[in-house]
């Protein structure tokens, strides 16, 4: 289960941090190709981040917070509750930062 959370962190980090990763990538478009493959699974990845983030809640609260925020940002298009939608819209300005943080959490979860 921990491996699934790590994979979800990497996938969510790539989807959310694509703007920054694309700048680092230059002309290769490596991250754009990966994000194009992962885009249809955005809802599943967001759900996995929230589910497994709650599942491993007592592991590390900072990791959990980043995973839950990342999952919320990935599920913005699915959320029907208006108050949660407003919170997600306010967090959308930090989308790239959360994406890079998710990549960092994914790397740290490997160790």
C-alpha contacts under 8 A as a table, 3 or more apart, distances in Angstrom:
res1	aa1	res2	aa2	distance
1	X	4	X	5.18
1	X	5	X	6.53
1	X	52	X	7.71
2	X	5	X	5.12
2	X	6	X	6.27
2	X	52	X	7.98
3	X	6	X	4.99
3	X	7	X	6.17
4	X	7	X	5.09
4	X	8	X	6.09
4	X	48	X	7.96
5	X	8	X	4.99
5	X	9	X	6.11
5	X	48	X	7.00
5	X	49	X	6.48
5	X	52	X	5.89
5	X	53	X	7.39
5	X	106	X	7.97
6	X	9	X	5.00
6	X	10	X	6.36
6	X	105	X	7.88
6	X	106	X	4.90
6	X	107	X	7.72
6	X	109	X	6.23
6	X	110	X	7.15
7	X	10	X	5.16
7	X	11	X	6.14
7	X	106	X	7.15
8	X	11	X	5.07
8	X	12	X	5.81
8	X	45	X	5.63
8	X	46	X	7.82
8	X	48	X	6.46
8	X	49	X	6.02
9	X	12	X	5.21
9	X	13	X	5.81
9	X	49	X	6.91
9	X	67	X	7.07
9	X	102	X	5.26
9	X	103	X	6.08
9	X	105	X	6.83
9	X	106	X	5.02
10	X	13	X	5.06
10	X	14	X	6.21
10	X	102	X	6.60
10	X	103	X	5.15
10	X	106	X	5.55
10	X	107	X	7.96
11	X	14	X	5.23
11	X	15	X	6.32
11	X	38	X	7.10
11	X	45	X	7.08
12	X	15	X	5.08
12	X	16	X	5.98
12	X	42	X	7.70
12	X	45	X	6.38
12	X	46	X	7.07
12	X	49	X	7.98
12	X	70	X	6.84
12	X	71	X	7.67
12	X	74	X	7.49
12	X	99	X	6.61
12	X	102	X	6.83
12	X	103	X	7.86
13	X	16	X	5.25
13	X	17	X	5.57
13	X	18	X	7.91
13	X	70	X	7.84
13	X	98	X	7.28
13	X	99	X	3.91
13	X	100	X	5.75
13	X	101	X	7.18
13	X	102	X	4.75
13	X	103	X	4.88
14	X	17	X	5.28
14	X	18	X	5.57
14	X	21	X	7.55
14	X	31	X	7.10
14	X	34	X	7.82
14	X	35	X	6.46
14	X	99	X	6.39
14	X	100	X	7.76
14	X	103	X	7.25
15	X	18	X	5.54
15	X	35	X	5.64
15	X	38	X	7.38
15	X	39	X	7.24
15	X	42	X	7.86
15	X	99	X	7.05
16	X	19	X	7.86
16	X	70	X	7.69
16	X	74	X	7.65
16	X	95	X	5.66
16	X	96	X	5.58
16	X	98	X	6.95
16	X	99	X	4.41
16	X	100	X	7.75
17	X	20	X	5.60
17	X	21	X	6.05
17	X	95	X	6.68
17	X	96	X	4.16
17	X	97	X	6.78
17	X	98	X	7.12
17	X	99	X	4.06
17	X	100	X	5.52
18	X	21	X	4.93
18	X	22	X	5.74
18	X	31	X	6.87
18	X	32	X	7.20
18	X	35	X	7.41
18	X	96	X	7.03
18	X	99	X	7.69
19	X	22	X	5.34
19	X	23	X	6.66
19	X	96	X	6.62
20	X	23	X	5.26
20	X	24	X	6.55
20	X	96	X	6.40
21	X	24	X	5.07
21	X	25	X	6.04
21	X	31	X	6.66
22	X	25	X	4.97
22	X	26	X	6.44
22	X	29	X	6.85
22	X	31	X	6.32
22	X	32	X	6.94
23	X	26	X	5.67
25	X	28	X	6.08
25	X	29	X	6.46
25	X	30	X	6.85
25	X	31	X	7.20
26	X	29	X	6.96
29	X	32	X	5.13
29	X	33	X	6.31
30	X	33	X	5.38
30	X	34	X	6.52
31	X	34	X	5.03
31	X	35	X	5.97
32	X	35	X	5.04
32	X	36	X	5.99
33	X	36	X	5.06
33	X	37	X	6.41
34	X	37	X	5.15
34	X	38	X	6.23
35	X	38	X	4.93
35	X	39	X	5.76
36	X	39	X	5.38
36	X	40	X	7.96
37	X	40	X	7.09
38	X	41	X	5.43
38	X	42	X	6.62
39	X	42	X	5.27
40	X	43	X	7.72
41	X	44	X	5.29
41	X	45	X	6.12
42	X	45	X	5.16
42	X	46	X	6.09
42	X	74	X	6.15
42	X	75	X	7.52
43	X	46	X	5.13
43	X	47	X	6.08
43	X	74	X	6.46
43	X	75	X	5.74
43	X	78	X	7.71
44	X	47	X	5.08
44	X	48	X	6.06
45	X	48	X	5.04
45	X	49	X	6.17
45	X	71	X	7.31
45	X	74	X	7.53
46	X	49	X	5.12
46	X	50	X	6.37
46	X	70	X	6.98
46	X	71	X	3.96
46	X	72	X	6.68
46	X	73	X	7.58
46	X	74	X	4.95
46	X	75	X	5.62
47	X	50	X	5.23
47	X	51	X	5.96
47	X	71	X	6.22
47	X	75	X	7.27
48	X	51	X	5.06
48	X	52	X	5.74
48	X	53	X	7.79
48	X	71	X	7.51
49	X	52	X	5.54
49	X	53	X	5.53
49	X	67	X	5.50
49	X	68	X	6.32
49	X	70	X	7.14
49	X	71	X	5.06
50	X	53	X	5.02
50	X	54	X	6.12
50	X	67	X	6.53
50	X	68	X	5.06
50	X	71	X	5.28
50	X	72	X	7.41
51	X	54	X	5.38
51	X	55	X	6.15
52	X	55	X	4.62
52	X	56	X	6.02
53	X	56	X	5.35
53	X	57	X	5.84
53	X	63	X	7.98
53	X	64	X	5.17
53	X	65	X	7.98
53	X	67	X	5.78
53	X	68	X	6.21
54	X	57	X	4.74
54	X	64	X	7.09
54	X	68	X	7.83
56	X	59	X	5.50
56	X	60	X	7.89
56	X	64	X	7.41
57	X	60	X	6.75
57	X	61	X	6.51
57	X	64	X	5.90
58	X	61	X	6.62
59	X	64	X	7.92
60	X	63	X	5.46
60	X	64	X	6.27
61	X	64	X	4.94
61	X	65	X	6.06
62	X	65	X	5.14
62	X	66	X	6.37
63	X	66	X	5.27
63	X	67	X	6.15
63	X	105	X	6.20
64	X	67	X	5.03
64	X	68	X	6.03
65	X	68	X	5.21
65	X	69	X	6.13
66	X	69	X	5.22
66	X	70	X	5.99
66	X	98	X	6.77
66	X	101	X	6.95
66	X	102	X	6.47
66	X	105	X	7.94
67	X	70	X	5.06
67	X	71	X	6.03
67	X	102	X	6.72
68	X	71	X	5.04
68	X	72	X	6.07
69	X	72	X	5.01
69	X	73	X	6.20
69	X	98	X	7.50
70	X	73	X	5.15
70	X	74	X	6.24
70	X	98	X	6.25
70	X	99	X	7.06
70	X	102	X	7.19
71	X	74	X	5.11
71	X	75	X	6.14
72	X	75	X	5.14
72	X	76	X	6.16
72	X	88	X	6.45
73	X	76	X	5.34
73	X	88	X	5.92
73	X	91	X	7.38
73	X	92	X	6.71
73	X	95	X	7.34
74	X	77	X	7.65
75	X	78	X	5.36
75	X	79	X	6.32
76	X	79	X	5.45
76	X	85	X	6.51
76	X	88	X	6.33
76	X	89	X	7.81
79	X	82	X	7.94
79	X	84	X	7.32
79	X	85	X	6.36
80	X	85	X	7.18
81	X	84	X	5.59
81	X	85	X	6.22
82	X	85	X	4.96
82	X	86	X	6.28
83	X	86	X	5.20
83	X	87	X	6.47
84	X	87	X	5.09
84	X	88	X	6.14
85	X	88	X	5.04
85	X	89	X	6.10
86	X	89	X	5.03
86	X	90	X	6.30
87	X	90	X	5.20
87	X	91	X	6.30
88	X	91	X	5.05
88	X	92	X	6.14
89	X	92	X	5.11
89	X	93	X	7.75
90	X	93	X	6.48
91	X	94	X	5.55
91	X	95	X	6.86
92	X	95	X	5.01
93	X	96	X	7.93
94	X	97	X	5.30
94	X	98	X	6.13
95	X	98	X	5.22
95	X	99	X	6.15
96	X	99	X	4.94
96	X	100	X	6.27
97	X	100	X	5.28
97	X	101	X	6.12
98	X	101	X	4.91
98	X	102	X	6.02
99	X	102	X	5.04
99	X	103	X	6.38
100	X	103	X	5.06
100	X	104	X	6.30
101	X	104	X	4.96
101	X	105	X	6.12
102	X	105	X	4.96
102	X	106	X	6.04
103	X	106	X	5.00
103	X	107	X	6.26
104	X	107	X	5.10
104	X	108	X	6.13
105	X	108	X	4.97
105	X	109	X	5.93
106	X	109	X	5.12
106	X	110	X	6.62
107	X	110	X	5.40
107	X	111	X	7.45
108	X	111	X	5.62
